[in-house]
């Protein structure tokens, strides 16, 4: 069996959402977009997209109305060889995620691992049916902010 085929099978059988992107640079070597070059089955299930929806598509084509807030982090991994980890809310997935971005052996490409933590947050909040809607909304907003900021609700 060919080595590339073995790696593809390993990624597809994994329990974590994974994808590989190629970070595109402009003529000044600044990141401008990225292209999906591989997406495993778990990542497709998490995102709700098919492989055909994502494969060889630019982020700006797949998510035309979204700000590309992770482009700089992808570029740091793909072009600078840094490993980056972050935990924040993904507008694209509508979920709290843990994202790990690692460089690959090929310059300009990075491997991304996603852990969806939305179910953990929601189940932690919903088990307490005795709290009212305002308290639940405030608790959810505070949980999503992960202690980086304070949340104030105003009328």
C-alpha positions as CSV (number, residue, x, y, z in Angstrom):
1,X,0.0,0.0,0.0
2,X,1.3,3.4,-0.9
3,X,2.4,5.7,2.0
4,X,0.1,8.5,1.0
5,X,-2.9,6.1,1.0
6,X,-1.9,4.8,4.4
7,X,-1.9,8.4,5.8
8,X,-5.2,9.2,4.2
9,X,-6.8,6.1,5.8
10,X,-5.3,7.0,9.1
11,X,-6.7,10.6,9.0
12,X,-10.2,9.3,7.9
13,X,-10.3,6.8,10.7
14,X,-9.3,9.3,13.4
15,X,-11.7,10.5,16.0
16,X,-10.7,14.2,15.6
17,X,-11.8,16.6,12.9
18,X,-8.7,17.3,10.8
19,X,-8.0,19.2,7.6
20,X,-5.0,20.5,5.7
21,X,-4.9,23.9,4.2
22,X,-2.6,25.8,1.8
23,X,-2.2,29.4,2.9
24,X,-2.1,31.8,-0.1
25,X,0.2,34.8,-0.1
26,X,0.0,38.0,-2.1
27,X,2.9,39.5,-4.0
28,X,4.2,41.1,-0.7
29,X,4.2,37.6,1.0
30,X,1.2,38.5,3.2
31,X,-1.5,35.9,3.8
32,X,-4.7,36.6,1.8
33,X,-6.7,33.4,1.9
34,X,-6.4,29.7,2.3
35,X,-7.5,26.6,0.4
36,X,-8.8,23.3,1.8
37,X,-6.6,20.5,0.3
38,X,-7.8,17.7,2.6
39,X,-10.8,17.3,5.0
40,X,-11.5,14.1,7.0
41,X,-14.9,12.6,7.6
42,X,-15.2,13.9,11.1
43,X,-14.5,17.5,10.0
44,X,-17.2,17.2,7.3
45,X,-19.7,15.9,9.8
46,X,-18.8,18.8,12.2
47,X,-19.1,21.4,9.5
48,X,-22.1,20.0,7.6
49,X,-20.2,20.2,4.3
50,X,-19.2,17.5,1.9
51,X,-15.7,16.9,0.6
52,X,-16.8,18.4,-2.7
53,X,-18.0,21.5,-1.0
54,X,-14.6,22.1,0.5
55,X,-11.9,20.4,-1.6
56,X,-9.7,22.9,-3.4
57,X,-12.0,25.8,-2.4
58,X,-10.8,29.0,-0.9
59,X,-12.1,29.9,2.5
60,X,-13.5,33.1,1.0
61,X,-15.6,31.0,-1.4
62,X,-17.0,28.6,1.2
63,X,-17.6,31.3,3.8
64,X,-18.1,34.6,1.8
65,X,-19.8,36.4,4.7
66,X,-17.3,35.4,7.4
67,X,-14.2,37.3,8.6
68,X,-11.2,35.1,8.2
69,X,-10.0,35.5,11.8
70,X,-7.7,32.5,11.8
71,X,-5.7,33.3,8.6
72,X,-2.8,34.8,10.6
73,X,-2.6,31.7,12.8
74,X,-2.7,29.4,9.8
75,X,0.0,31.5,8.1
76,X,2.2,31.2,11.3
77,X,2.0,27.5,11.1
78,X,2.2,27.1,7.3
79,X,4.9,29.6,6.6
80,X,6.8,30.2,9.9
81,X,6.7,26.6,11.2
82,X,5.0,27.5,14.5
83,X,2.5,25.3,16.2
84,X,-0.6,27.3,17.4
85,X,-3.4,26.4,19.7
86,X,-6.5,28.4,20.6
87,X,-9.9,27.9,22.1
88,X,-12.7,30.2,21.0
89,X,-16.1,30.4,19.4
90,X,-16.3,29.5,15.7
91,X,-18.9,31.5,13.8
92,X,-18.6,29.1,10.8
93,X,-19.4,26.0,13.0
94,X,-21.6,27.8,15.5
95,X,-19.6,26.1,18.3
96,X,-16.9,26.6,20.9
97,X,-13.8,24.8,19.6
98,X,-10.3,23.9,20.5
99,X,-8.1,24.4,17.4
100,X,-4.5,23.1,17.0
101,X,-2.6,24.2,13.9
102,X,0.7,22.5,13.1
103,X,3.1,22.9,10.2
104,X,3.5,20.2,7.7
105,X,6.7,19.0,5.9
106,X,5.7,21.2,2.9
107,X,6.1,25.0,3.3
108,X,2.8,26.9,2.9
109,X,0.6,24.0,4.3
110,X,-0.6,23.3,7.8
111,X,-2.6,20.6,9.5
112,X,-5.5,21.6,11.6
113,X,-7.2,19.6,14.4
114,X,-10.6,20.7,15.8
115,X,-12.2,19.6,19.0
116,X,-15.9,20.7,19.3
117,X,-16.6,21.7,22.9
118,X,-20.2,23.1,22.2
119,X,-21.9,20.0,23.6
120,X,-19.9,20.2,26.8
121,X,-20.9,23.8,27.3
122,X,-24.5,23.3,26.5
123,X,-24.9,20.2,28.6
124,X,-23.3,21.9,31.5
125,X,-25.7,24.8,31.3
126,X,-28.9,22.9,30.4
127,X,-28.8,20.4,33.3
128,X,-29.8,23.3,35.5
129,X,-33.4,23.8,34.6
130,X,-34.0,25.9,37.6
131,X,-32.2,29.0,36.3
132,X,-34.2,31.5,34.2
133,X,-33.5,32.4,30.6
134,X,-31.6,35.5,31.4
135,X,-29.3,33.7,33.8
136,X,-28.8,30.9,31.2
137,X,-28.0,33.4,28.5
138,X,-25.5,35.2,30.7
139,X,-23.9,32.0,31.8
140,X,-23.5,30.8,28.2
141,X,-22.0,34.1,27.1
142,X,-19.6,34.1,30.0
143,X,-18.6,30.5,29.2
144,X,-18.0,31.3,25.6
145,X,-15.8,34.3,26.6
146,X,-13.5,31.9,28.6
147,X,-12.4,34.6,31.1
148,X,-10.8,36.8,28.5
149,X,-13.4,39.5,28.9
150,X,-16.4,40.4,31.0
151,X,-19.9,40.3,29.5
152,X,-22.5,42.9,30.3
153,X,-26.1,42.7,29.0
154,X,-27.8,46.0,28.4
155,X,-31.4,46.8,27.5
